[in-house]
Amino acid sequence: MAPAPFAQESGDLWLPGAWRESTPEFRKVAAFGGVYSNHLALASALEDARERGTEAVICLGDLGAFGPNPDRTADLIRENGLPVVRGNYDDSVARGLEDCQCGYTDPKDNHYARISYEYTLANTAAEHRRWMGTFPPVLRFTVGGRRVLAFHGSPRRMNEFLWETTTPTHFLDGLARDHGAEVLLGTHTGIPWSRALSTGGSYVNAGALGRPANDGRTEVWYVILEATDVGVEHTFVPVAYDYEGLATEMEEEGLPAEFAETIRTGWWTTCLEVLPGKERARGRW
């Protein structure tokens, strides 16, 4: 695909120049996070978003993790000149840290996170790691004049989990007020959800583009924000892609069988301990 119209080249890095000097204004924007090296879903989502007439496509971070051949995802992001918010994986890979800063506390979750991170770090090219070090912690833009703040986990902490069943509305209201935003746009949990705020805005979690939402569906998710006469509406969009091809690629790369099973079934088999009780009860395990 050709680079997005707002992209510009700076040196040997693709940097979306419009985002560096001002607050861009749009009417219709697509956003996704948690790509997790799923380059097949990424390619499908980019095509789908442009067919739907979006003016910009934004990545909310975590290019690597979980999936195979992370350079393929980085290549696609850079070729299309997409702005990227720094996720915990991006930060760790860029700096060569010992772990993914995922925010897990359970040993079982951390076991699989360690496998995923070590594979991603070992298979990410040095030039991509240097590029990841340029990602900002947040992006600001407007949709129909409404102020949007995009981040990975939360605007106060990159790896903060904001779950639907355990995050109070007054807390989200406070984040919006403290950070001067009407729409809060994040990811990190891997499950899409949203909530209207008392301030009249909204919090939107884009879910993950890299793996299913623990719902028994093989599709993955991104979100579209669109200006309307009454504010900003959001639509969660399912993405169908060659999941069998991705699962086979995972196996060829020697990644855990549990990862491929999640891709094929739509049910999480790892990183389950972090889920709050109600979210976990919706899954299979």
C-alpha positions as CSV (number, residue, x, y, z in Angstrom):
1,M,0.0,0.0,0.0
2,A,1.1,3.6,-0.5
3,P,1.9,5.6,2.6
4,A,-1.0,7.5,4.2
5,P,-1.3,11.1,2.9
6,F,-0.2,12.6,6.2
7,A,3.1,10.7,6.3
8,Q,6.4,12.2,5.5
9,E,9.9,10.9,5.4
10,S,12.5,12.2,7.9
11,G,16.0,10.8,7.4
12,D,15.7,7.1,7.1
13,L,12.6,6.9,9.4
14,W,9.0,7.2,8.4
15,L,7.6,9.9,10.8
16,P,4.1,11.3,10.4
17,G,5.1,14.9,10.4
18,A,1.6,16.4,10.9
19,W,1.5,14.8,14.4
20,R,4.8,16.3,15.4
21,E,4.0,20.0,14.9
22,S,0.3,20.5,15.6
23,T,-3.0,18.8,16.7
24,P,-4.4,17.2,13.5
25,E,-8.1,17.5,12.8
26,F,-10.2,14.7,11.3
27,R,-13.8,13.6,10.8
28,K,-13.1,9.9,10.6
29,V,-10.2,8.0,12.2
30,A,-9.4,4.3,12.6
31,A,-7.3,3.1,15.6
32,F,-6.0,-0.2,16.7
33,G,-3.6,-1.5,19.4
34,G,-1.9,-4.7,20.4
35,V,-0.8,-5.8,16.9
36,Y,1.3,-8.6,18.5
37,S,3.2,-9.3,15.3
38,N,-0.1,-10.3,13.5
39,H,1.0,-8.9,10.1
40,L,-1.8,-10.7,8.3
41,A,-4.5,-9.0,10.4
42,L,-2.7,-5.7,10.1
43,A,-2.8,-5.8,6.3
44,S,-6.5,-6.7,6.3
45,A,-7.4,-3.9,8.8
46,L,-5.5,-1.3,6.8
47,E,-7.3,-2.2,3.7
48,D,-10.7,-2.3,5.5
49,A,-10.2,1.0,7.2
50,R,-9.3,2.8,3.9
51,E,-12.3,1.2,2.1
52,R,-14.4,2.7,4.9
53,G,-13.1,6.2,4.1
54,T,-11.0,6.9,7.1
55,E,-8.7,9.9,6.9
56,A,-6.1,8.5,9.2
57,V,-5.1,5.2,10.8
58,I,-3.4,5.3,14.3
59,C,-1.6,2.5,16.1
60,L,-1.8,2.5,19.9
61,G,1.3,0.4,20.4
62,D,2.6,-3.1,21.1
63,L,3.7,-4.0,17.6
64,G,5.4,-7.2,18.8
65,A,4.6,-10.0,21.2
66,F,2.7,-13.3,20.8
67,G,2.9,-13.7,17.0
68,P,5.7,-14.6,14.5
69,N,8.2,-12.6,12.5
70,P,7.8,-9.1,14.2
71,D,9.7,-7.3,11.4
72,R,6.8,-8.0,9.0
73,T,4.5,-5.9,11.2
74,A,7.1,-3.1,11.6
75,D,7.6,-3.0,7.9
76,L,3.9,-2.6,7.2
77,I,3.5,0.2,9.8
78,R,6.5,2.1,8.4
79,E,5.5,1.6,4.8
80,N,2.1,3.1,5.6
81,G,3.6,6.0,7.6
82,L,1.3,5.4,10.6
83,P,1.7,7.3,13.8
84,V,2.4,5.0,16.8
85,V,1.9,5.5,20.5
86,R,4.5,3.8,22.6
87,G,3.4,0.5,24.1
88,N,5.2,-1.4,26.8
89,Y,6.5,-3.9,24.2
90,D,7.8,-1.1,22.0
91,D,9.5,0.6,24.9
92,S,11.1,-2.7,26.1
93,V,12.3,-3.8,22.7
94,A,13.7,-0.3,21.9
95,R,15.7,-0.2,25.1
96,G,16.6,-3.9,25.2
97,L,15.1,-4.4,28.7
98,E,14.9,-7.7,30.4
99,D,11.1,-8.1,30.2
100,C,8.1,-6.7,28.4
101,Q,6.8,-4.5,31.2
102,C,3.4,-6.1,30.6
103,G,2.2,-5.5,34.1
104,Y,1.5,-9.1,35.0
105,T,1.9,-10.3,38.5
106,D,1.0,-14.0,38.2
107,P,3.9,-16.5,37.5
108,K,2.0,-18.3,34.8
109,D,1.2,-15.1,32.9
110,N,4.8,-14.0,33.2
111,H,6.1,-17.4,32.0
112,Y,4.4,-17.0,28.6
113,A,5.1,-13.3,28.5
114,R,8.8,-14.1,28.9
115,I,8.8,-16.5,26.0
116,S,6.9,-14.0,23.8
117,Y,9.2,-11.1,24.7
118,E,12.5,-13.0,24.3
119,Y,11.4,-14.2,20.8
120,T,10.3,-10.7,19.8
121,L,13.4,-9.0,21.0
122,A,15.7,-11.6,19.2
123,N,13.8,-11.2,15.9
124,T,13.3,-7.4,15.7
125,A,15.9,-5.7,13.5
126,A,18.1,-3.0,15.0
127,E,16.7,-0.3,12.7
128,H,13.1,-1.1,13.8
129,R,14.2,-1.0,17.5
130,R,15.7,2.4,16.9
131,W,12.5,3.6,15.3
132,M,10.4,2.3,18.2
133,G,12.5,4.5,20.5
134,T,10.9,7.5,18.8
135,F,7.3,6.7,19.6
136,P,5.6,9.3,21.8
137,P,3.7,8.2,25.0
138,V,0.5,9.9,23.8
139,L,-1.0,11.4,20.7
140,R,-3.5,14.3,20.6
141,F,-5.9,15.0,17.8
142,T,-9.5,16.2,17.2
143,V,-12.4,14.5,15.6
144,G,-15.1,16.9,14.7
145,G,-13.6,19.4,17.0
146,R,-13.7,17.1,20.0
147,R,-10.3,16.6,21.8
148,V,-9.0,13.0,21.6
149,L,-6.1,11.7,23.7
150,A,-4.6,8.4,22.5
151,F,-2.4,6.2,24.7
152,H,-1.5,2.6,25.3
153,G,-2.6,1.6,28.8
154,S,-3.6,4.9,30.4
155,P,-2.3,8.5,30.1
156,R,-0.7,8.1,33.5
157,R,0.9,4.6,33.1
158,M,1.8,2.9,29.8
159,N,1.0,-0.6,31.1
160,E,-2.1,0.1,33.2
161,F,-5.0,-2.3,32.7
162,L,-8.4,-0.5,32.5
163,W,-11.0,-3.3,32.6
164,E,-14.6,-2.8,31.9
165,T,-15.9,-4.4,35.1
166,T,-13.4,-2.9,37.5
167,T,-12.7,0.6,36.3
168,P,-15.1,3.2,37.8
169,T,-16.5,5.9,35.7
170,H,-15.4,8.6,38.1
171,F,-11.8,7.5,37.6
172,L,-12.2,7.8,33.8
173,D,-13.8,11.2,34.3
174,G,-10.8,12.3,36.3
175,L,-8.4,11.1,33.6
176,A,-10.3,13.0,30.9
177,R,-10.4,16.2,33.1
178,D,-6.8,16.0,34.2
179,H,-5.5,15.5,30.7
180,G,-7.8,17.9,28.9
181,A,-9.5,15.4,26.7
182,E,-13.1,14.6,25.7
183,V,-12.4,11.2,24.3
184,L,-9.9,8.8,25.9
185,L,-8.6,6.2,23.4
186,G,-6.6,3.2,24.7
187,T,-5.8,-0.5,24.4
188,H,-3.5,-2.9,26.4
189,T,-6.3,-5.2,27.8
190,G,-6.9,-7.0,24.5
191,I,-10.7,-6.7,24.9
192,P,-12.7,-3.9,23.3
193,W,-15.1,-1.9,25.4
194,S,-16.3,1.6,25.9
195,R,-18.1,3.8,28.3
196,A,-19.9,7.2,28.2
197,L,-18.3,9.6,30.7
198,S,-20.1,12.0,33.0
199,T,-18.3,14.8,31.4
200,G,-20.1,14.1,28.1
201,G,-17.2,12.4,26.4
202,S,-16.2,8.7,26.3
203,Y,-13.5,6.2,27.0
204,V,-12.9,3.8,24.2
205,N,-10.7,0.7,24.4
206,A,-9.8,-0.5,20.9
207,G,-9.1,-4.1,22.0
208,A,-6.3,-5.9,20.1
209,L,-5.6,-6.4,16.5
210,G,-3.2,-9.2,17.2
211,R,-5.3,-11.9,18.8
212,P,-9.0,-12.6,19.4
213,A,-10.9,-11.0,22.2
214,N,-11.4,-14.3,24.2
215,D,-14.9,-14.6,22.7
216,G,-14.6,-17.7,20.6
217,R,-14.4,-15.8,17.3
218,T,-11.3,-15.9,15.1
219,E,-11.8,-12.2,14.1
220,V,-9.8,-9.5,15.7
221,W,-10.8,-5.9,16.3
222,Y,-10.1,-2.2,15.6
223,V,-12.2,0.9,16.2
224,I,-13.4,3.8,14.1
225,L,-14.1,7.3,15.6
226,E,-16.4,9.5,13.5
227,A,-17.7,13.0,14.0
228,T,-21.5,13.4,14.1
229,D,-23.9,16.2,14.8
230,V,-24.0,15.2,18.5
231,G,-20.3,14.4,19.1
232,V,-18.0,11.5,18.3
233,E,-19.4,8.1,17.7
234,H,-17.3,4.9,17.8
235,T,-17.7,1.6,16.0
236,F,-15.9,-1.6,16.8
237,V,-15.0,-3.3,13.6
238,P,-14.2,-7.1,13.4
239,V,-11.4,-8.1,11.1
240,A,-11.4,-11.4,9.3
241,Y,-7.9,-12.6,8.1
242,D,-5.9,-15.7,7.3
243,Y,-5.8,-16.9,10.9
244,E,-4.8,-20.4,9.8
245,G,-1.9,-19.0,7.9
246,L,-0.8,-17.1,11.0
247,A,-1.1,-20.1,13.3
248,T,1.0,-22.2,10.9
249,E,3.6,-19.4,10.8
250,M,3.7,-19.4,14.7
251,E,4.3,-23.2,14.7
252,E,7.1,-22.9,12.1
253,E,8.7,-20.3,14.4
254,G,8.6,-22.6,17.4
255,L,6.2,-20.5,19.4
256,P,4.1,-22.2,22.1
257,A,1.3,-24.4,20.9
258,E,-1.0,-22.4,23.2
259,F,-0.5,-19.3,21.1
260,A,-1.6,-21.0,17.9
261,E,-4.6,-22.6,19.7
262,T,-5.8,-19.1,20.7
263,I,-5.6,-17.9,17.1
264,R,-7.5,-20.9,15.8
265,T,-10.2,-21.0,18.4
266,G,-10.7,-17.4,19.5
267,W,-10.2,-18.4,23.2
268,W,-7.3,-17.2,25.2
269,T,-5.1,-20.1,26.5
270,T,-2.4,-17.8,28.2
271,C,-2.3,-14.6,30.2
272,L,-5.6,-15.4,31.8
273,E,-4.7,-14.8,35.4
274,V,-4.7,-11.0,34.9
275,L,-8.3,-11.0,33.9
276,P,-10.9,-9.8,36.5
277,G,-13.4,-12.5,37.5
278,K,-16.2,-11.3,35.3
279,E,-14.0,-11.0,32.2
280,R,-12.5,-14.4,32.7
281,A,-16.0,-16.0,33.2
282,R,-16.9,-15.0,29.6
283,G,-14.1,-17.1,28.2
284,R,-13.6,-20.9,28.0
285,W,-10.9,-21.4,30.7
